[in-house]
Amino acid sequence: MSDMEMAREYYGRFLGFDEAFSYPSPLGTVVSFKINDRQFLEFIVDKQAKLKKRFVSLSLETESVPDMQRYLQSQGMDVSQCITDGAGNEVIVTQDAAGNKIEFIDLKANGLHRKSKGKFLSENRISKRIHHAGLYAKSIDEQDPFWVKVLKCKEIVRYPLDKTQPGVIQYLGLVNCTENIEHYSPCDENFGHPCFLVEDMQETIYTLKERRNGQTINQPSIGRTKRWLLNLLTPDNTKVEFTEAYCIK
């Protein structure tokens, strides 16, 4: 993030998420905004961020980093050495077929994330949960070597439904988890984005309109999964998405 004041204005005041803490990393200071006790949006302070790929990494929680490391290596994955990050958690990093960096993290009891439990949960936050992470994909692959074959993700839905046609959108469900991964093709390397779950899209739009301070509020649309969607762009052209909890009738 090249401008943290812009991030604080957009994700803090406009979207209503509390800035919970910050910590050092090799790439720069990490600033964490809290969605709930297990989900965070984190930004690296970097004045050159606009010249680089916006998406840095996706973090997936694991109960044992060493066990996950051994498993990934047994599957032929290139995995970084286990480190303790600046927040006090154990972390390893690998990457998927499209080059997205994927972290596996064990949130330790004395780490900043776990120690923030019950705190920094603003009543003003526009959403209380990230529904899915949109990730750059070179193409839709039903036999994706990382997400399907290694992580055993299951396809939730794919469009078009006719698999004789090239895939455009695919949702993959993570094991023992209700969050999912969205692949959309074709797209660019800056497609990576969070999608926030909201109960009532119309109320969400009203709230955002009341809070906006020059921010553009786009028209909502009905997605292929028959739910209301709202796609916004931050001032630095990073995508932020909202989806309603229920299919339209």
Secondary structure, 3 states (H helix, E strand, C coil): CCCHHHHHHHHHHHCCCEEEEEECCCCCCEEEEEEECCEEEEEECCCCHHHCCCCCCEEEECCCHHHHHHHHHHCCCCCCCCEECCCCCEEEEEECCCCCEEEEEECCCCCHHHHCCCCCCCCCCCCCCEEEEEEECCCCCCCCCCCCCCCCCEEEEEECCCCCCCCCEEEEECCCCCCEEEEECCCCCCCCEEEEEECCHHHHHHHHHHHCCCCCCCCCEECCCCCEEEEEECCCCCEEEEEECCCCC
